Amino acid sequence: MSDMDMGVTQYWALIDADGSGFLDREEFEGVMALSGVLSSQMEIDTCIEQFNVGPEEITQDVYYDWLLSTDTAWMNQPRRRSQGDDHRDVLLLQREAARFDPDVLEALQALWILVDADGSGAVDKDEYLALHYHLYQAMHPQ
């Protein structure tokens, strides 16, 4: 087993808190809270729906397929305008515009240099796990 496989195995052991081999809703919510990615119940529900499996059937393979997916089908959905929707079009456009902010670009470049430890220009799974660790540390200073 390579170091990269061990990193993935250790990550799964961390998020599959009860060791069942499946993520239940509570464990998935914990993963999203830890990463700081999602916060509302609606966002969690939407992600769980994308798994296309039963509520207790989120396996390691299903989770990683979802996490690393490049599927863009969600982009073909109708416009979203509801004020209570954290993914309404106006907010998505504001988030997209932040990508071009010079301060954001500078911070992302600094993070990339930190995370791409081997300087390959690509992030392997161990570096990806390190990225999550550094993001968590930045979001939750001790």
C-alpha positions, 0 to 999 in steps of 0.5 A: 500500500502506498503512502497515498493510499494510506492517506485516503484510508486514514481520511476515510477512517476519520470521517466514518466515525462509527467504522461502519464502512458507510457515511450516515447523514450525521457523519456527512454533515460532520465532514461538511462542517469540518471543511467549512463548505456547507452549512444549511440543511438544504445544502446538505440535502442537495449533496446527499441527493447527488449521491443517488444511493440510499441514506445509509449507502454512502460508501467510500467509493460513492463519496470519493466519486462525488467529491472528485466529480467533474459533472456539470449537470447541476448547471442545467437547472432552472434559475434560482431566485428565492431569497432563502436559497444560499445558491441563488444566482446572485450569490453564485455570481458574487462568489464567482466574481471573488475568483478575480479579486487580487487579494483572493488570487494572492491568497490562493497562490500562497496556499497552492505553494504551501500545498503543492509540496513536491512542486509538480504543479498537481495535487496528489491525494496526500497534498489534497488532505494537507490542503483540507488541514490547512484550510481548517486551521485557517478557518479555526485559529487556535 
